[in-house]
Amino acid sequence: MNLSIEVDELHREFRGFTAVDHISFSVDRGELFGFLGPNGAGKTTTVRMLSTLSRPTSGSARVAGFDVVHQHDMVRKSIGIIFQDPSLDDRLTARENLRFHAMIYKVPRKEVGQRIDRALEWMQLSDRADHLVRTFSGGMKRRLEIGRGLLHSPGVLFLDEPTLGLDPQTRARIWERLLDLRKTIGTTLFLTTHYMDEAENCDRIAIIDHGRIVALDTPARLKGRVQGDLVRLSTADDVSAADEIRGKYDIEVLEESSGLRLEVDDGAAFVPGLLRGLSVPVLSVSVRQPTLEDVFLRLTGREIRDEEAGEKDRLRSRIRRMGRAGR
Amino acid sequence: MMSVIDLSCIKMVWLRDILRYFRERSQLYGSLARPVLWLFVLGMGLRGSYGRVQDVDYTQFIFPGILAMTAIFTSVQSAVSIIWDREFGFLKEILVAPVPRTSIAVGKGLAGTTLSLIQGMIILMLAPLVNVSIPWLNILPLIGVIALLSFSLTGIGIVIAARMTSFQGFGTIMNFIIMPMWFLSGALFPFDRLPGWLTVLVRVNPLTYGVDLIRKLVLGFSYQPPLLDLLFLVGFSVITTAAAVFFFSRGEY
């Protein structure tokens, strides 16, 4: 069996609100699989179901070969999880956090010390092993959590927004660690993110929006869905320029607040002709290769933006609280 | 299937609480300040205007009640730390582990009991200062009774923590459940000469029987037959433990 995660028609509702809408996908053993989507898209809910923390409304999922509902203890033994919010005891030292983790996961006593040292070394925290976690920076806490999640050698490691709220430098460092892990131990990594640049590191990405998977492929192939190059254009009069381009070239022109946006096969060859022929004065022009951001825009008609987070985060935490109080 | 009792999980939950207790000295001192204040300030203050009951003065009379108070507040507070763990995220780390919830609750109960006993022992050492001398033979049974009482009360604390989703409600719970329970336990006044309605409240309060039993072991007299007290205390701990396990196990966090 080479599948690490198999998800079949997984569905979760919170009192009439559909958080995850009949999704199906599978992840190969050793794969680095990304769930990409805006806040509130259903990423965390999916992780919670796959890690047995909440029950699906319908559908099924197997993780490391075990059913997440009927064999949840076996699933729990086989996974490690890094939550979106911190889950360390910050009144304890790094080493104590790891030791307690080893204790509840029943890491053989003889191996505990060695595994803790290795985890600390991996996460480059050896020199801070005996400091209280409350003195750690956000990035150090995250690394410690990742090290802790790996302590019992899980087959699958879930990471829910592992770099959320961290500065770019720290994010890069976390990623460097994750890619290194993947190379050295080959654990299946399932992560969620709303950072496009991070998703590019994955072997495959599922783009999730409003609880549905709208696309699932390798980053390269997803980008291939956006034809050719992207040209951004700003002119003295965008509306008439758009009409003119549409009439002349028979291509789709998107009018955005910052200017016009067109997809053409070969941007470098297209732009000189465009500039020569256009009657409206052009203020600026740029040509670039498509990114995942463009793919996302294409598939959902929206951009992934942090600004959206405010309202959706509130909604999500409200739903979470309702779910908690209801049971 | 996993068994319900997971020793390494119980040990982990217990050890963590003990470790944190000894690391946070302020918590230790803070929880000792209250009983000391009650015993010396309230006890001494009221001693003059209070006649002797069963040949003991007021400070001696409330000494068993102060022991009970230490157990009550320490154990409830210890269990309610579950709310903090939820707030700061650590609870998720335990809940997602392959361990039965029952064992987490038991670990929490034992930790609360241990801390209560430690605090109780410190208060016990104050006995000579208020002229209370406890027969040596009663020390071991006394420890047993305080442990049983504390374990029951951590059960109540766990139920509170499992039902409460924010920390704001905590003060309310303390003021509306725990304080009245202690006031109505006969810890502060003899309950053989109360108005009828108050007698009823005192008698339905399970803590009354714990306090009465402690009084028997410390001062040598009680208002109920000690065996009856013990029976009530055991029943009480069975019920609260069952409730704690039930509510803690079915919550989704």
Contacts between the chains, C-beta under 8 A, distances in Angstrom:
chain1	res1	chain2	res2	distance
A	51	B	96	6.0
A	52	B	96	7.4
A	53	B	92	7.6
A	53	B	95	7.2
A	53	B	96	6.0
A	53	B	252	7.7
A	53	B	253	7.4
A	54	B	252	6.1
A	73	B	1	7.7
A	73	B	2	4.9
A	73	B	98	5.0
A	74	B	98	7.9
A	76	B	96	6.4
A	76	B	97	6.5
A	76	B	98	3.8
A	77	B	98	4.5
A	81	B	96	5.7
A	83	B	89	6.8
A	83	B	92	5.7
A	85	B	89	5.1
A	85	B	92	8.0
A	86	B	88	7.3
A	86	B	89	4.9
A	87	B	89	4.0
A	87	B	90	5.8
A	87	B	92	4.8
A	87	B	93	4.5
A	88	B	89	7.3
A	88	B	90	6.8
A	88	B	93	7.5
A	89	B	16	6.9
A	89	B	20	7.8
A	89	B	85	7.9
A	89	B	88	7.8
A	89	B	90	4.8
A	89	B	93	7.9
A	90	B	88	7.1
A	91	B	20	5.5
A	91	B	23	6.5
A	91	B	24	7.1
A	92	B	16	7.3
A	92	B	19	7.1
A	92	B	20	7.4
A	96	B	19	7.2
A	100	B	12	5.2
A	100	B	15	7.6
A	100	B	16	5.9
A	101	B	93	7.2
A	101	B	97	8.0
A	103	B	8	5.3
A	103	B	9	7.8
A	103	B	11	6.7
A	103	B	12	4.2
A	103	B	15	7.9
A	104	B	8	6.6
A	104	B	9	5.3
A	104	B	12	5.1
A	104	B	94	6.7
A	104	B	97	4.4
A	104	B	98	7.9
A	104	B	99	5.4
A	105	B	97	6.2
A	105	B	98	7.1
A	106	B	8	5.8
A	148	B	93	8.0
A	321	B	165	6.1
A	323	B	252	6.2
A	324	B	165	6.0
A	324	B	251	7.1
A	324	B	252	6.0
A	324	B	253	6.2
A	325	B	165	5.8
A	327	B	250	6.4
A	327	B	251	6.1
A	327	B	252	4.4
